[in-house]
């Protein structure tokens, strides 16, 4: 993983604007400022195209945090890019950092997931999979007369009601 982050940092530095006086160092990867326990839980946690901006090694952490924030019976609603999406297929081999993980020209990451990975992360975080499906769409750019095959994943995960041994404060 350190090699992936080092490659990402190098790509970020390499893509810096040449007109600037000095390239800014890449920002450190900070996923959570505080791990203070929540005194209540949320009914919903929404993640739309969040995992695709992070290395695969950090995906489990996002599920753990979603689970930690949810009340028993609460749901984690999810949408992100699936593997073999048109965006993934357009990346050059030089942009590849890892399996289904690429760096864009601006230094940001592009990660593509499978439903099996998401189900695994959900189960490891104590979430039950309600639904986890690929969504396939053919999107046509009429100006260029090109059709792209888009692949997304829509999912709903639920924190089991028996997750707490004591009654929550509500």
N, C-alpha and C positions, 0 to 999 in steps of 0.2 A: 504494500500500500504506500509505503514511503516513496518508492520509485514512481508511482502514479502521481502523487502529489508533487514530487520534484519535477516531473515532466510537465505537469500543469503549470507550475510556477515558471518554468523555463519558457513555456509557450506564451504565458501571460507577459513576461518581460520582453519576449521577442516581438510580440504584437503591439508594443507600446508605440505611440505616435512619434515619428522621427523628428517632428518639429518642436517637441517639448524639450526643455533643457535637461531633464533627467527622467529616466523611467522610474515610475513609482514602484516600490516593492509590492509583490502580491500580498493581499490581505491574508492574515492567518485564518485558518479554518476554526471558527468558533461557533458551535452549534447551540449552546445554551449558557446563558449568563448565570443562572441560579437554579439549583435543584431543590429549592425550598418546597416542602410538601404543600399540596393544595388543601384548603380547608373545605372545599366543595368540589363537585365534579360538573363537567359540562355535558349537555345532552348531545351535542354534535361537535366533531372536529372535522374540518374540511381541508383537504390537501389536493390542490389542483396544479399539476405540472411543477411540483416541488422536488420530487425524487430525481427527475431528469436533470437537475442542476447540481447533483451531488454524486460523489463516487459511490459505487455499490456498497462498499464497506460501511457507509454511514446510513444506509437505508433501514437497517434494523433499529438503529437509534431513534429514527423518526416514528416507527411503530411503537416502540417502548414509551416515548413521550406522549403519543396520542392515547395509548392505553392508560398511562398515569393520569392524564387530564380528564378522562371520561368517568362519569358516574356509572354505577352498575346499570346496565340496559342502554347506555349511551352508544352512539354510533359514530364510526370513523368513515366519512365519505371520501372517496378517492377517485382521481382521474389523472392519468399520465400517459406518456408515450409507450407503446408496446414495441417489442423487437420486430425488426424488419419493416419499420415504418419508412416511408419515402425519405424522410429526413436522414435516417440512419444510412440508407443505401446511397445517398449522395456524398457521404464523407469519403475522402481519399484515404488510402492506406496509411499515409503519413500522419493523419490526424488521430489514428487509433492509439489509445492509451492502454486499453484492456478489452476483454470481451464485452461487446455492446457498450463501450465507454469511449467517447471521443472528445477532442478539444476543438472548439470553434476557432475561427481566425481572431476573434476578439479575446480569446483566452478563457472563455466560459466553458463549462463542461456540458456534455450532452450524453446522458445515460438512458438506456432503453431497457425495459423490464419485461419479465415473463409473469404470467399468472401464477406459476408454481413458486417463483421467488416471493411474490407478495403473500401468497397463502402461508409459506414458511415463516416469513417475518411476523405475520399476524399471529400465528399459532405460538411462536416463541414469545410474543408479547402478551399472551393470554387473551387474545381476541378471537372470536368465532367468526368464520367467514359466512356471511349471509349470501353474498353474490360477488363473483370475481370473473369478469368476462372480457374477451377482446371485442372491440368495436371496429369494424372494417368499413371504410368509406372510400369511394373513388371520387376524387376532387379534380375537376377539369378547369384548367386555365384556358379560357376560350380565346384570349388574345394570342397566345402562343400555340394553341391547339395541342396541349399536352395534358395528359391525365396522370395524376399521382395516386398511388395506393397508400392511404393513411391508415395507421393502426394505433388505436388507443386502448387503454384498459380502464373500464369503469368497475368500481368495486365498492362494496359496503361491508364493513366489519363491525362487530358488536362486542361490547364488553359484557360478559355473562353477569346475570343478576347475582349469582352466588359468589362473585369475586370478592365481596367484603364479608368478613366474619362478624363485624359489628354493624349496626344500623347507621347509615349516613345521617348527617344532621338535618336533612330536609325530610 
